[in-house]
Amino acid sequence: LPSAAEVATETTTNVPLAFVFKTIVDPQKGQLTFFRTYGNTLKSDSHVFNVNTNTDERLGQLMAVRGKAQEPVPEVSAGDIGAVVKLANTHTGNTLGAKDVSSALDPIHFLPPAYTAAVTPKTRSDLDKLGTALARLTEEDPSLKVARDPETAETLLSGMGESHVGIAIERMQSRFGVEVSQHDRRVPYRETIRKKARAEGRHKKQSGGHGQFGDVWLEVEPWPDAATYIFENKIVGGVVPKEYVPGVEKGVAESLKEGFLAGYPAVHMRVALVDGKYHDVDSSSQAFETAAKLGMKEAVALANPTLLEPIMHVEITVPDANMGDVNGDLNTKRARILGMEQAGVGLQRITAQVPMAEMLHYATDLRSITQGRGSFRMEIAQYEEVPANIQQAIIEAHKKEREEKQL
């Protein structure tokens, strides 16, 4: 992208040019946009073109920024910093100019988040206001990121560290009146099986009138090529009528989604419907769906189930003097160090694979080890089996959580 000087050079001397570097939400004035002019002069009660969003913006009263005060001014000259309220489609990093400005100014490059926490509203009222508060926070501070985990239904708030996220949560309470509790995000474990197994699922219920009857035999086996699972209908001779097979497949899908060990989705599996029985009167698609869930529970228990955990590919840049301490800390986190290389004068880059569960607070750990001079980035590389001792602790924690919910 071109620099400010290059963009200013290609425009005419009569064309205003400004870069938006900050946006805040003022309790009295609403959205307040701060900008610096790079070409000519911006005037109050005029129109400018947002080069990034291709929209026209009307500038109201411009203000000169002096500390915390904003004083009304008729114009903001080149090189000065100004502010304006209530721009409709302008955000941090946008360029304001004219339609003949062919390129936007180089945007602010924010580092990827280093820490993620799950936030939960404390009351119903807080839930109703949470979305708006988070949207305003991210508008003011683009280094904050908000996402929703579809698997765990958690609202995730990410920032540059635990302090950054903590301060954002305090601002939500003090400025927007939204109280939330903060906790570690749930690690997206997966479940799978290690061997082939076969089991029966039988659902029979009689309560007067039409009853419920469904009987299926399901065969499960590991299937690494399947991202989630594969379902096959191997029924011959009509022992399970075709109209009931979708009910079986639905029961299989729901049971895999709910998991069998610790409530996590089951993956890398082939499930085959191989046999079954039905009743002319009492059988229904719903009965076969229930039978399939029972059959999956029995079959997976016989197939040596296990937990898988996400493994992160991590690149850590630290000063030479901290190499030993950082490597020692990684070894306590079950890391596999893949390599080390020079990353600049006095800097080393460590490449490693580390379980996500060990990296939830790594931003704080690395800052403590390197006195704030280290940085890292990471992404999911693959899933691997969880060690037996840790796996058992995860399963026990899930059982305890489920029992508490039932009380």
C-alpha positions, -999 to +999 in steps of 0.1 A: +000+000+000+012+036-007+024+059+020+006+090+030+031+111+011+026+091-021-012+094-019-010+131-012+013+136-042-011+120-067-040+142-056-045+178-065-037+205-040-074+213-037-083+177-025-085+171+013-071+139+026-073+125+062-066+093+080-089+080+108-066+067+136-090+064+165-127+060+173-144+063+207-180+063+219-186+095+239-215+092+264-228+126+255-218+131+219-220+096+205-193+082+182-163+105+181-138+100+152-102+113+154-083+119+123-051+135+110-051+155+078-024+149+051-035+171+022-052+205+020-078+213+046-110+197+060-138+221+067-168+219+089-202+213+072-186+197+041-187+164+024-158+139+020-155+105+004-145+074+024-121+056+001-123+023+020-161+019+021-169+039-011-194+061+007-200+098+010-197+113+045-210+146+057-187+163+082-205+183+108-187+206+133-150+198+133-131+201+166-095+206+175-082+182+201-064+197+231-059+171+258-092+158+268-110+189+254-124+192+219-128+228+208-151+237+177-131+250+147-141+259+112-114+238+096-084+214+102-053+222+082-028+197+067-007+181+095-032+188+123-053+164+143-090+169+146-122+152+156-158+149+143-189+132+156-215+109+142-199+097+110-221+069+096-197+045+078-162+055+089-141+034+112-105+033+125-080+029+096-102+045+070-091+072+046-112+103+039-106+122+007-123+126-026-134+102-054-102+109-074-080+095-046-072+061-061-057+044-031-063+044+007-036+053+031-017+024+046-039+011+074-029+004+110-016-032+113-027-048+145-010-078+159-031-110+162-046-116+197-024-134+221-050-142+248-087-153+246-112-155+275-148-166+276-172-140+289-207-147+304-233-121+313-243-122+350-280-113+345-306-113+318-303-075+315-265-079+309-272-104+282-295-080+263-268-053+264-237-075+259-237-074+220-239-037+218-212-032+244-188-056+227-195-039+193-186-005+208-154-019+224-141-034+192-150-002+173-129+018+197-101-008+200-097-029+168-070-050+185-098-066+205-116-094+188-150-109+196-162-143+183-188-169+193-178-205+195-206-225+178-196-257+195-196-244+231-219-214+226-193-193+244-187-156+237-150-152+232-131-119+238-095-118+226-068-092+231-031-087+235-030-102+270-049-109+302-046-073+313-059-060+280-090-082+282-095-075+319-094-037+313-119-041+284-143-060+308-139-032+334-148-006+307-179-026+298-191-023+333-181+013+340-192+028+306-220+005+294-233-010+326-227-046+315-214-070+341-198-103+329-178-131+345-145-141+328-132-176+326-109-198+305-123-208+271-133-244+267-107-264+248-124-280+217-115-316+224-127-344+201-136-380+207-129-410+185-125-448+187-095-471+182-110-503+170-140-519+153-171-529+173-207-539+169-237-535+192-275-536+194-297-507+202-332-517+213-360-493+222-393-508+234-420-490+253-456-499+259-479-474+276-514-481+263-524-478+227-496-476+202-462-484+217-427-476+206-404-502+190-371-500+172-342-524+171-309-518+152-275-533+150-248-508+144-212-513+134-186-487+141-149-485+131-121-459+130-122-439+097-093-413+097-103-400+062-136-388+075-135-352+089-165-361+111-182-394+103-196-415+075-230-433+077-238-463+056-270-483+052-262-520+048-297-533+054-308-561+030-341-578+029-361-549+044-355-559+081-355-521+087-378-504+062-364-475+042-387-449+058-370-456+092-334-453+080-334-414+082-344-417+118-315-441+125-291-417+108-305-387+128-300-407+160-264-415+150-256-379+141-270-365+174-252-391+195-219-383+178-225-346+183-231-351+221-201-374+225-197-404+248-167-397+271-167-360+281-194-343+260-172-335+230-181-343+193-170-377+180-150-378+147-131-400+123-156-427+124-176-449+100-211-461+113-230-488+094-266-499+100-262-537+094-293-553+109-325-546+129-361-554+135-394-535+133-430-538+144-459-532+119-478-510+144-454-497+171-424-488+150-418-452+140-389-430+128-386-415+163-384-450+179-356-459+156-338-426+163-339-435+201-327-471+193-298-457+172-287-435+202-287-465+225-268-486+199-241-460+194-236-457+232-231-495+234-209-498+202-186-469+211-180-483+246-168-515+230-146-497+204-119-484+229-129-447+228-104-420+235-101-382+236-082-360+211-068-326+218-059-297+195-022-292+190-010-257+182+018-248+159+036-220+178+063-196+167+079-177+196+104-148+192+125-140+222+159-123+231+189-146+231+193-143+268+158-158+274+162-189+252+170-213+280+141-202+302+116-202+274+126-237+263+125-250+298+090-236+302+079-252+270+091-286+282+067-283+312+039-277+288+043-310+269+058-292+239+077-307+210+103-282+199+107-284+161+136-259+156+153-227+165+167-200+142+180-165+142+152-139+139+173-107+139+199-090+160+199-105+195+166-125+188+158-161+183+127-178+169+115-211+184+091-233+165+071-258+185+040-279+187+021-275+220-013-287+232-039-258+233-048-266+269-012-256+279-013-223+260-044-206+274-023-183+296+009-183+276+008-145+269+012-139+306+038-166+310+060-154+281+058-118+293+069-128+328+099-149+314+111-122+289+101-091+308+077-082+280+103-086+252+090-118+238+061-124+213+044-154+198+017-165+173+000-198+170-026-217+150-042-252+152-020-278+135-037-311+142-054-332+168-036-359+188-046-383+215-047-370+251-023-387+276-042-412+297-038-394+331-050-361+316-078-378+298-092-393+329-091-359+347-111-343+318-137-371+319-141-368+357-145-330+354-173-336+328-191-361+350-190-337+380-202-308+359-231-329+346-241-340+381-241-304+393-264-294+365-288-322+374-291-310+410 
